[in-house]
């Protein structure tokens, strides 16, 4: 398929084409990269945005055979992938800080690079214990 023909095709036609000719997927990247990149930029710090946007397309390329071809627009699918990656990043960033605070260990992300010792209040410990289902803190 020529580049001009790819520009006129629907997203689902490009997905179908990419199953036989992987280079067809590049047209989807060029068509939707700006909005997906902007989505990631609104949710993450600048150094991570390019990585999340690129990983979105890597995952989409790997899973293109599972894309719902009954829809002509793949943007919701791409936004879903980017959203999952963003959520995963937030979870992996927040969880270690929460555990460090619960255990009273230094937290490296203190303002101005200062290392501080944070001790959780009894209310925080109780709330986090109930979430984990243990009922007590095992720190």
C-alpha positions as CSV (number, residue, x, y, z in Angstrom):
1,X,0.0,0.0,0.0
2,X,1.4,3.4,-0.9
3,X,1.7,6.2,1.7
4,X,-1.0,8.2,0.0
5,X,-3.4,5.3,0.0
6,X,-2.6,4.6,3.7
7,X,-3.4,8.2,4.6
8,X,-6.9,7.7,3.1
9,X,-7.6,4.4,4.8
10,X,-9.6,3.9,8.0
11,X,-7.8,2.9,11.2
12,X,-9.3,-0.6,11.0
13,X,-8.2,-1.0,7.4
14,X,-4.7,0.0,8.5
15,X,-4.8,-2.6,11.3
16,X,-5.9,-5.3,8.9
17,X,-3.2,-4.3,6.4
18,X,-0.6,-4.3,9.2
19,X,-1.3,-8.0,9.9
20,X,0.2,-8.8,6.5
21,X,2.4,-5.8,6.0
22,X,3.7,-4.5,9.4
23,X,4.8,-1.2,7.8
24,X,1.2,-0.2,7.5
25,X,1.1,0.3,11.2
26,X,3.4,3.4,10.8
27,X,0.4,5.3,9.4
28,X,-1.5,4.8,12.6
29,X,1.5,6.1,14.6
30,X,1.7,9.2,12.4
31,X,-2.0,9.8,12.5
32,X,-2.5,9.4,16.3
33,X,0.9,10.1,18.0
34,X,0.2,13.8,18.7
35,X,-3.0,13.2,20.7
36,X,-1.7,10.2,22.5
37,X,1.5,12.0,23.4
38,X,-0.5,15.0,24.6
39,X,-2.7,12.6,26.7
40,X,0.5,11.2,28.4
41,X,1.9,14.7,28.8
42,X,-1.1,15.9,30.8
43,X,-0.7,13.0,33.2
44,X,3.0,12.5,33.7
45,X,6.2,14.3,34.2
46,X,8.1,15.3,31.1
47,X,10.8,12.7,31.1
48,X,8.3,9.9,31.0
49,X,6.0,11.1,28.3
50,X,8.0,9.9,25.3
51,X,8.5,6.5,26.9
52,X,4.8,6.0,27.7
53,X,3.7,7.2,24.2
54,X,6.3,4.9,22.5
55,X,5.3,2.0,24.7
56,X,1.6,2.6,23.9
57,X,2.4,1.9,20.2
58,X,4.7,-1.1,20.9
59,X,1.9,-2.7,22.9
60,X,-0.7,-1.8,20.2
61,X,1.5,-3.2,17.5
62,X,2.0,-6.5,19.5
63,X,-1.7,-6.8,20.1
64,X,-3.0,-5.5,16.8
65,X,-4.6,-8.8,16.1
66,X,-6.9,-8.4,19.1
67,X,-8.1,-4.9,18.1
68,X,-11.9,-4.6,17.7
69,X,-12.2,-4.1,14.0
70,X,-15.9,-3.3,14.2
71,X,-14.9,0.3,15.1
72,X,-13.4,2.5,12.4
73,X,-11.4,4.6,14.9
74,X,-8.7,3.0,17.1
75,X,-8.1,6.1,19.3
76,X,-10.2,4.7,22.2
77,X,-8.1,1.5,22.1
78,X,-4.8,3.5,22.0
79,X,-6.1,5.8,24.9
80,X,-6.9,2.7,26.9
81,X,-3.4,1.4,26.5
82,X,-1.9,4.7,27.4
83,X,-4.2,5.0,30.4
84,X,-3.2,1.6,31.7
85,X,0.5,2.4,31.3
86,X,0.0,5.7,33.1
87,X,-1.9,4.1,35.9
88,X,0.7,1.4,36.2
89,X,3.4,4.0,36.4
90,X,1.6,5.9,39.2
91,X,1.0,2.7,41.2
92,X,4.7,1.7,41.0
93,X,5.8,5.2,42.0
94,X,3.3,5.7,44.9
95,X,3.5,2.2,46.5
96,X,7.2,2.4,47.6
97,X,6.7,5.9,49.1
98,X,3.6,4.8,51.0
99,X,5.4,1.7,52.4
100,X,8.4,3.8,53.3
101,X,6.2,6.2,55.2
102,X,4.4,3.4,57.0
103,X,7.7,1.9,58.1
104,X,9.2,5.3,59.1
105,X,12.0,5.0,56.6
106,X,13.5,8.0,54.8
107,X,11.6,9.1,51.8
108,X,13.9,10.1,48.9
109,X,11.3,12.4,47.2
110,X,11.2,15.0,50.0
111,X,11.1,18.7,48.9
112,X,14.4,20.2,47.9
113,X,16.0,16.8,47.9
114,X,16.1,16.6,51.7
115,X,15.8,13.3,53.3
116,X,13.1,13.3,56.0
117,X,11.7,10.7,58.2
118,X,7.9,10.5,58.1
119,X,5.9,8.5,60.6
120,X,2.4,7.6,59.7
121,X,-0.4,8.7,62.0
122,X,-2.5,5.9,63.6
123,X,-5.3,6.9,61.3
124,X,-3.1,6.3,58.2
125,X,-1.9,3.0,59.5
126,X,-5.5,1.8,60.2
127,X,-6.7,3.0,56.8
128,X,-3.9,1.2,55.0
129,X,-4.3,-1.9,57.1
130,X,-7.9,-2.2,56.2
131,X,-7.1,-1.8,52.5
132,X,-4.6,-4.6,52.7
133,X,-7.1,-6.8,54.5
134,X,-4.7,-7.7,57.3
135,X,-6.3,-5.7,60.0
136,X,-3.0,-4.9,61.6
137,X,0.2,-3.5,60.4
138,X,3.1,-6.0,60.2
139,X,5.8,-3.3,59.8
